[in-house]
Amino acid sequence: MQKPYVVKEIEKHYDVITNIGFTGELEGNILYSFSENVAKDIVNNMMDGIMKIDEINDMAISAIGELGNMVSGSIGTNLEKYGYNIIVTPPSVFTGKIVKVNSKGVIIEFPVYVSGDNEMDLYFIYRETN
């Protein structure tokens, strides 16, 4: 993971995005954003040789959603340690070119290398509710 930084909006093009919402003392979204090739590599690593994914099909979408669910649950658990109790929503996975996202909250981008030079971007978009 590289050093996170604040951005005003998301303008990159992604093939696959998992969106997880959250509410509570903080509210917002966590976006996991991938190229199609990175998404397929991640799913194939998750499958550990059980099956080969060559396209973003229903199985791949389910796996990418579950990955977002697991990581977001961990983020929520860690936020609790700092006094922020949040409730995480089920994942939504979008495919196609998503061009632009802006928010009234803070957008923090976390560039993450998942295998070799394969990069995904994690965005934590939030605002305090109190």
Sequence and secondary structure as in RCSB ss.txt:
>XXXX:A:sequence
MQKPYVVKEIEKHYDVITNIGFTGELEGNILYSFSENVAKDIVNNMMDGIMKIDEINDMAISAIGELGNMVSGSI
GTNLEKYGYNIIVTPPSVFTGKIVKVNSKGVIIEFPVYVSGDNEMDLYFIYRETN
>XXXX:A:secstr
    EEEEEE   EEEEEEEEEEESEEEEEEEEE HHHHHHHHHHHHTTSS   S  HHHHHHHHHHHHHHHHHH
HHHHHHTT  EEE   EEEEEEE  EEEEEEEEEEEEEEETTEEEEEEEEEEE  
